[in-house]
């Protein structure tokens, strides 16, 4: 089995050897373009958890009514502060996706956008199963391109073997793609 997961407890800029500001500048348009397409395909419903929300791209692309039902969660203190200031209606918490401590069955929709390769995969997927309502959906993405799409999409499907895949699709920006899975927990 291929492994992209490495574990992580810093900001994305630290991981990539960039400042977070450089990452945001470099990737903002790309991420927003992909997230916009993702939200058109799978709009948030009910209580939403945005794991590793970063600078709040998802929160920026939804309306205020939806934002009031989002818990944005990130390990990076600067992103937590930034999202709180920019979107006061969003509940923003600092924490590691590997150590989510939300009550069981708390969320209708969980988004994990371009983050799975930085988490302890098995632990994270178990945590999501715990916090997701039985009829909830888990939207999981991994970035890719025409050169590694097949390899990364196969890896993503392999790691979610304990989940029901209800939809899979590709969103593309001019710089990068995201392979997306929509998942439901199996009983």
C-alpha positions in Angstrom: 0.0 0.0 0.0 1.3 3.5 -0.9 1.6 5.9 2.0 1.3 9.6 1.8 0.5 10.1 5.5 3.2 11.6 7.6 1.6 13.1 10.7 1.7 16.8 11.3 1.4 19.5 14.0 2.4 22.7 12.3 1.0 25.2 9.8 0.9 24.1 6.2 3.5 26.7 5.4 5.9 25.2 7.9 5.4 21.8 6.3 6.1 23.1 2.9 9.1 25.2 3.9 7.1 28.4 3.3 5.6 31.0 5.5 1.9 30.7 5.9 1.5 34.1 4.2 3.5 32.8 1.2 1.3 29.6 1.1 -1.9 31.6 1.2 -0.7 34.0 -1.6 0.6 31.1 -3.7 -2.4 28.8 -3.2 -5.4 31.0 -2.4 -6.9 31.3 -5.9 -6.2 27.6 -6.6 -7.8 26.4 -3.4 -10.8 28.7 -3.7 -11.4 27.6 -7.2 -11.3 23.9 -6.2 -13.4 24.4 -3.0 -16.0 26.4 -5.0 -16.5 23.4 -7.4 -16.5 21.0 -4.4 -19.3 23.0 -2.7 -21.3 23.1 -5.9 -21.1 19.3 -6.0 -21.6 18.7 -2.3 -23.0 21.6 -0.4 -22.7 21.7 3.3 -25.7 20.4 5.2 -26.6 20.7 8.9 -23.8 21.0 11.4 -20.5 21.2 9.6 -16.9 20.4 10.7 -14.1 21.8 8.5 -11.0 19.9 9.6 -7.8 21.8 9.0 -9.7 24.9 7.9 -6.5 26.8 7.2 -7.1 30.5 6.4 -10.9 29.9 6.0 -11.3 29.3 2.2 -14.4 27.1 2.7 -15.9 29.6 5.2 -15.4 32.4 2.7 -17.3 30.6 0.0 -20.5 29.9 1.9 -23.2 32.2 3.1 -23.6 33.6 6.6 -26.4 31.2 7.4 -24.2 28.2 6.6 -21.2 29.7 8.5 -23.3 29.8 11.7 -23.4 26.0 11.5 -19.6 25.5 10.9 -17.0 24.5 13.4 -13.6 25.3 11.8 -10.8 23.4 13.3 -7.0 23.9 12.7 -3.7 23.2 14.5 -2.3 26.6 13.4 -2.9 29.3 16.0 -2.5 32.1 13.3 -5.2 30.5 11.1 -7.5 30.1 14.1 -7.1 33.8 15.0 -7.5 34.9 11.4 -10.7 32.8 10.7 -12.2 34.0 14.1 -11.6 37.7 13.1 -12.8 37.3 9.5 -15.9 35.2 10.3 -17.1 35.9 13.8 -20.2 33.8 13.2 -18.0 30.6 12.8 -17.0 28.6 15.8 -13.2 28.3 15.4 -11.2 25.9 17.5 -7.5 25.1 17.7 -6.6 21.5 17.6 -5.0 18.6 15.8 -7.2 16.5 13.4 -5.7 13.4 15.0 -7.1 14.3 18.4 -10.6 15.6 17.7 -12.6 15.5 20.9 -16.1 16.3 19.8 -19.1 14.5 21.2 -20.2 11.4 19.2 -22.5 12.0 16.3 -22.1 15.8 16.4 -21.8 16.6 12.6 -23.9 16.1 9.5 -21.1 17.0 7.2 -17.3 16.7 7.7 -14.9 18.2 5.2 -11.2 17.2 5.1 -9.8 19.1 2.1 -6.3 18.3 1.0 -5.2 17.2 4.5 -5.3 13.4 4.7 -1.7 12.9 3.7 -0.7 15.0 6.8 -2.6 13.0 9.4 -2.4 9.6 11.1 -4.8 8.1 8.6 -6.4 5.2 10.6 -6.8 7.2 13.8 -8.2 10.2 11.9 -10.8 8.1 10.0 -11.9 6.5 13.3 -12.3 9.9 14.9 -14.4 11.1 11.9 -16.7 8.0 12.2 -17.2 8.9 15.9 -18.2 12.5 15.3 -20.3 12.0 12.2 -24.0 11.4 12.5 -25.2 8.0 11.1 -26.7 9.7 8.0 -24.0 12.2 7.7 -21.4 12.6 5.0 -17.7 12.8 5.0 -16.1 14.7 2.1 -12.4 13.7 1.7 -10.1 15.1 -0.9 -6.5 14.8 -2.0 -4.7 17.1 -4.4 -3.3 15.6 -7.6 -2.6 16.3 -11.2 -2.6 14.4 -14.5 0.7 12.7 -13.6 -0.3 11.2 -10.2 -4.1 11.2 -10.3 -4.4 7.4 -10.8 -2.0 6.6 -8.0 -3.4 9.1 -5.5 -7.1 8.3 -6.2 -6.4 4.5 -5.8 -4.6 5.2 -2.5 -7.4 7.3 -1.2 -10.0 4.7 -2.1 -7.8 2.0 -0.5 -7.5 3.8 2.9 -11.3 4.3 3.2 -12.1 0.6 2.9 -14.3 0.7 6.0 -16.5 3.4 4.5 -19.2 3.4 1.8 -18.2 5.6 -1.2 -21.4 7.3 -2.3 -19.8 9.6 -4.9 -16.4 10.3 -6.4 -15.4 13.1 -8.7 -12.6 15.4 -9.7 -12.4 19.2 -9.4 -9.8 21.0 -11.4 -8.2 24.4 -11.2 -5.6 25.6 -13.7 -2.8 24.7 -11.3 -4.0 21.6 -9.4 -6.8 19.0 -9.2 -8.5 17.4 -6.2 -9.9 13.9 -6.2 -12.9 13.9 -4.0 -14.7 11.1 -2.2 -18.1 11.4 -0.5 -18.3 8.8 2.2 -20.8 7.3 4.6 -19.8 5.2 7.6 -20.6 1.5 7.3 -22.2 -0.2 10.2 
